[in-house]
C-alpha cells in the first residue's frame, strides 16, 4: 500500500490518521513462524485482546482478572505470594494492585505475621466486579474451547508442562 503526502510536504490531519490506521504491508516472519514461544505470545495477545474487548469493564484486563481470582480463592495472601502465583515480579504486580486498590476492588492490610509485608483481600465491590468478569471469562473460554476442540486436555497439559519445565 502506498500513502501519498500532502502537497506541502506534510500530511494533513486526515492523511496522518489514515496512515496510523492503515493495514501494514505483508510482513515476512521467516523462521520466526515456527518458534513456539513467538506463537504462544501471539496467541496470548489475541486471547487477552478478545477478553478485554468483551469483558465490559474498562481497564480490567486478564492479568487483573487473574489477580482478583487468586485473591478471591486466597484471602489474606501476601503481595509477593500473589505475584509468584500469577507470574508477576514486584515491579509489575505493584501497579496492578495499586490500580485495583484505587478502583476500590482490593484492600491491603498490614500482615499480622510480618510487619514488612501486606496481605490482600477483595472488597465487596471487587467481588461484585469479579462475579461479572467470571461470566465474560467463561464465555471467552468457551470460544477457546471451540478453537482447540477435543484437544483441550492435552493442550492444557502441554501448556502446564511448558510452565513447569521452564520455571
LINLINCOR-V370044 format. One record per residue. N is the residue number from 1. RES is the residue in one letter. PHI is phi as a letter, one per 30 degrees, with the letter a starting at -180 (999 if undefined). OMEGA is omega as a letter, one per 30 degrees, with the letter a starting at -180 (NA if undefined). Layout:
n=N res=RES phi=PHI omega=OMEGA
n=N res=RES phi=PHI omega=OMEGA
This chain:
n=1 res=X phi=999 omega=a
n=2 res=X phi=c omega=l
n=3 res=X phi=c omega=l
n=4 res=X phi=c omega=a
n=5 res=X phi=c omega=l
n=6 res=X phi=e omega=a
n=7 res=X phi=d omega=a
n=8 res=X phi=d omega=l
n=9 res=X phi=j omega=l
n=10 res=X phi=b omega=l
n=11 res=X phi=d omega=l
n=12 res=X phi=d omega=a
n=13 res=X phi=e omega=a
n=14 res=X phi=d omega=l
n=15 res=X phi=d omega=l
n=16 res=X phi=d omega=l
n=17 res=X phi=d omega=l
n=18 res=X phi=d omega=a
n=19 res=X phi=d omega=a
n=20 res=X phi=d omega=a
n=21 res=X phi=c omega=a
n=22 res=X phi=d omega=l
n=23 res=X phi=d omega=l
n=24 res=X phi=d omega=l
n=25 res=X phi=d omega=l
n=26 res=X phi=e omega=a
n=27 res=X phi=c omega=l
n=28 res=X phi=c omega=a
n=29 res=X phi=c omega=l
n=30 res=X phi=h omega=a
n=31 res=X phi=d omega=a
n=32 res=X phi=e omega=l
n=33 res=X phi=e omega=a
n=34 res=X phi=c omega=l
n=35 res=X phi=d omega=a
n=36 res=X phi=d omega=a
n=37 res=X phi=e omega=l
n=38 res=X phi=d omega=l
n=39 res=X phi=d omega=l
n=40 res=X phi=d omega=a
n=41 res=X phi=d omega=l
n=42 res=X phi=d omega=l
n=43 res=X phi=d omega=l
n=44 res=X phi=d omega=a
n=45 res=X phi=d omega=l
n=46 res=X phi=d omega=l
n=47 res=X phi=d omega=a
n=48 res=X phi=d omega=l
n=49 res=X phi=d omega=l
n=50 res=X phi=d omega=l
n=51 res=X phi=d omega=a
n=52 res=X phi=d omega=l
n=53 res=X phi=d omega=a
n=54 res=X phi=c omega=a
n=55 res=X phi=d omega=l
n=56 res=X phi=i omega=a
n=57 res=X phi=c omega=a
n=58 res=X phi=e omega=l
n=59 res=X phi=i omega=l
n=60 res=X phi=c omega=a
n=61 res=X phi=d omega=a
n=62 res=X phi=e omega=l
n=63 res=X phi=d omega=l
n=64 res=X phi=d omega=l
n=65 res=X phi=e omega=l
n=66 res=X phi=d omega=l
n=67 res=X phi=d omega=a
n=68 res=X phi=d omega=l
n=69 res=X phi=d omega=l
n=70 res=X phi=d omega=l
n=71 res=X phi=d omega=l
n=72 res=X phi=d omega=a
n=73 res=X phi=d omega=a
n=74 res=X phi=b omega=a
n=75 res=X phi=e omega=a
n=76 res=X phi=i omega=l
n=77 res=X phi=d omega=l
n=78 res=X phi=d omega=l
n=79 res=X phi=d omega=a
n=80 res=X phi=d omega=l
n=81 res=X phi=d omega=l
n=82 res=X phi=d omega=l
n=83 res=X phi=e omega=l
n=84 res=X phi=d omega=a
n=85 res=X phi=d omega=a
n=86 res=X phi=c omega=l
n=87 res=X phi=h omega=l
n=88 res=X phi=b omega=l
n=89 res=X phi=d omega=a
n=90 res=X phi=e omega=a
n=91 res=X phi=d omega=l
n=92 res=X phi=c omega=l
n=93 res=X phi=d omega=a
n=94 res=X phi=e omega=l
n=95 res=X phi=d omega=l
n=96 res=X phi=d omega=a
n=97 res=X phi=d omega=l
n=98 res=X phi=d omega=l
n=99 res=X phi=d omega=l
n=100 res=X phi=d omega=l
n=101 res=X phi=d omega=l
n=102 res=X phi=e omega=l
n=103 res=X phi=d omega=a
n=104 res=X phi=i omega=a
n=105 res=X phi=c omega=a
n=106 res=X phi=b omega=l
n=107 res=X phi=b omega=l
n=108 res=X phi=c omega=l
n=109 res=X phi=b omega=l
n=110 res=X phi=d omega=a
n=111 res=X phi=d omega=l
n=112 res=X phi=d omega=a
n=113 res=X phi=c omega=a
n=114 res=X phi=b omega=a
n=115 res=X phi=d omega=l
n=116 res=X phi=d omega=a
n=117 res=X phi=c omega=l
n=118 res=X phi=b omega=l
n=119 res=X phi=c omega=a
n=120 res=X phi=b omega=l
n=121 res=X phi=b omega=l
n=122 res=X phi=d omega=l
n=123 res=X phi=d omega=l
n=124 res=X phi=d omega=l
n=125 res=X phi=d omega=l
n=126 res=X phi=d omega=l
n=127 res=X phi=d omega=l
n=128 res=X phi=d omega=l
n=129 res=X phi=d omega=l
n=130 res=X phi=d omega=l
n=131 res=X phi=e omega=l
n=132 res=X phi=d omega=a
n=133 res=X phi=d omega=a
n=134 res=X phi=d omega=l
n=135 res=X phi=e omega=l
n=136 res=X phi=d omega=a
n=137 res=X phi=d omega=l
n=138 res=X phi=d omega=l
n=139 res=X phi=d omega=l
n=140 res=X phi=d omega=a
n=141 res=X phi=d omega=l
n=142 res=X phi=d omega=l
n=143 res=X phi=d omega=l
n=144 res=X phi=d omega=l
n=145 res=X phi=e omega=l
n=146 res=X phi=d omega=a
n=147 res=X phi=d omega=a
n=148 res=X phi=d omega=l
n=149 res=X phi=h omega=a
n=150 res=X phi=d omega=a
n=151 res=X phi=c omega=a
n=152 res=X phi=e omega=a
n=153 res=X phi=e omega=l
n=154 res=X phi=d omega=l
n=155 res=X phi=d omega=l
n=156 res=X phi=d omega=l
n=157 res=X phi=d omega=l
n=158 res=X phi=d omega=l
n=159 res=X phi=d omega=l
n=160 res=X phi=d omega=l
n=161 res=X phi=d omega=l
n=162 res=X phi=e omega=l
n=163 res=X phi=d omega=a
n=164 res=X phi=d omega=a
n=165 res=X phi=d omega=a
n=166 res=X phi=c omega=l
n=167 res=X phi=d omega=NA
